[in-house]
Amino acid sequence: MIAFRSQDRPGGLYLPDVTTDPDLRRRGVSAALLRAVQEASSEFGCRRLYLTSEPENIAAHRTWTRLGTLTSRAIAS
């Protein structure tokens, strides 16, 4: 898992993708990793965590929702 902090908006941490090995899915691995990233990001003063996923990735969206994230849609130009 790779996350980066914005230079323009240092209060935000960006997590472009979370990928879990297919054999380890539905075991809470992604949720545990995201919680760890959330804790670490707050130590750096980040107040927002930005996650991205493909619109059709329903499993990812369910995980994010269970963790209390808000959903925002981006439209590619």
C-alpha positions as CSV (number, residue, x, y, z in Angstrom):
1,M,0.0,0.0,0.0
2,I,1.4,3.4,-1.0
3,A,0.0,6.7,0.2
4,F,1.2,10.1,-0.5
5,R,0.6,13.5,1.0
6,S,-0.2,16.5,-1.2
7,Q,2.3,19.3,-1.4
8,D,-0.5,21.7,-2.3
9,R,-2.9,20.5,0.4
10,P,-0.8,18.9,3.2
11,G,-3.9,18.1,5.2
12,G,-4.9,15.4,2.7
13,L,-3.4,12.0,2.2
14,Y,-4.0,10.2,-1.1
15,L,-4.3,6.5,-1.4
16,P,-4.7,5.7,-5.1
17,D,-5.4,2.0,-4.8
18,V,-5.8,-0.8,-2.3
19,T,-5.3,-4.2,-3.7
20,T,-5.6,-7.4,-1.7
21,D,-4.4,-10.8,-2.7
22,P,-7.4,-12.8,-4.0
23,D,-6.7,-15.6,-1.5
24,L,-6.9,-13.0,1.4
25,R,-10.0,-11.1,0.4
26,R,-13.0,-10.9,2.7
27,R,-10.8,-11.4,5.8
28,G,-10.6,-7.8,6.9
29,V,-7.1,-7.2,5.5
30,S,-8.0,-4.0,3.5
31,A,-9.9,-2.6,6.4
32,A,-7.0,-3.2,8.8
33,L,-4.5,-1.6,6.4
34,L,-6.8,1.4,5.9
35,R,-7.2,1.8,9.7
36,A,-3.4,1.8,10.1
37,V,-3.0,4.4,7.3
38,Q,-5.7,6.6,9.0
39,E,-3.8,6.4,12.3
40,A,-0.5,7.2,10.7
41,S,-1.9,10.0,8.6
42,S,-3.3,11.8,11.7
43,E,0.2,11.7,13.2
44,F,1.3,13.7,10.1
45,G,-1.5,16.2,10.6
46,C,-3.6,14.9,7.7
47,R,-7.3,15.5,8.3
48,R,-8.6,13.8,5.1
49,L,-7.9,10.5,3.4
50,Y,-8.7,10.4,-0.3
51,L,-9.3,6.9,-1.7
52,T,-9.8,6.0,-5.3
53,S,-11.3,3.0,-7.0
54,E,-13.0,2.1,-10.2
55,P,-16.8,2.7,-10.2
56,E,-17.6,-0.9,-10.7
57,N,-15.4,-2.1,-7.7
58,I,-18.4,-2.7,-5.4
59,A,-16.4,-4.7,-2.9
60,A,-14.0,-1.7,-2.4
61,H,-16.9,0.7,-2.0
62,R,-18.5,-1.5,0.6
63,T,-15.3,-1.6,2.6
64,W,-14.9,2.2,2.4
65,T,-18.5,2.6,3.5
66,R,-18.1,0.3,6.5
67,L,-15.2,2.4,7.6
68,G,-17.3,5.6,7.5
69,T,-16.0,7.2,4.4
70,L,-18.0,9.6,2.3
71,T,-18.4,9.0,-1.4
72,S,-17.7,11.5,-4.1
73,R,-17.8,10.8,-7.8
74,A,-15.2,12.2,-10.3
75,I,-16.0,12.6,-13.9
76,A,-13.1,12.2,-16.4
77,S,-12.9,14.9,-19.0
